[in-house]
Amino acid sequence: MHSVNLAEKFRLFDDYYSPKIAGELNDSYVKLVKLKGEFVWHLHEAEDELFLVVKGRLLLRLRDREVWVNEGEFAIVPKGVEHLPIAREEVHVVLIEPKSTLNTGNVRNERTVAQLDRI
């Protein structure tokens, strides 16, 4: 067992919307991701998705409303809910989700990351 310094881990990469594995918890990964700009509309049919904002402010656009997630806050997008993450400035996020979760959910495109790097 060891502690993880989030600031140090976030300094190890610069790419956006490309989650990195920072730890494992039961059948889930603890992922770190930097966001900037607009992602893609998608949903996760079988998994809830937790967004914990470590730095910055994240907008989660849903089909019926918008949810702002500020630094130090988290939001959980329930499975089956279509969402669009938007970061007007760089945002650092911790994701806790099942190992099977694909970053683009039901969408496959150039932003899909099938093989995650460990940091």
Protein Blocks (a to p, Z undefined) as FASTA:
>chain_A
ZZddfklmmmmpcbehiacdfbdehjaccdddddedjddddddfkbccddddfbdcdddd
dfkbccdddehiacdddehiacddddfbacdddddddfklcfklmaccfklcfbccdZZ
